[in-house]
Amino acid sequence: MKYALTLSFLLLVQLVRAQSADEKAVLDAEKQRFDAQVSKNYAVLEKVLSNDLVYTHSHGGSDTKQSYIQSIRDGKSKYDAIDMEEHKVRIYGNTAVINGVCMVKAVSNGETINTHLRYTDVYVRNGKQWQMVAWQSLKLPN
């Protein structure tokens, strides 16, 4: 009995470590994505955004991976800063859900935006890479 309890405890510790590593990896991918949006690092965006991405903006419009990256290339969306203020990562096997709050300073279609967003995004592990498959946000009152 003592052996079974010890083994169960060790397996639980390994599971917690693995989950913590996955949470860190997802959060790293999220930070890379925010940084890439600001710096216009298209190689990183290609890597962390899934080909079947559905990106729903706080104004209600949506983009695919291609149209979202193109809007940054064309200057329709220009990010000056994205600061993560809150985040909670939950892992469900090869899927991760992030609930967070960020401050976005940007220019969208010529309009200056300085707003807090509450968001939910979903990442899926593709091999060793976590890729964002969905984003949805809403503006918080000032």
Order of alpha helices (4+ residues) and beta strands (2+ residues): alpha-alpha-beta-beta-alpha-beta-beta-beta-beta
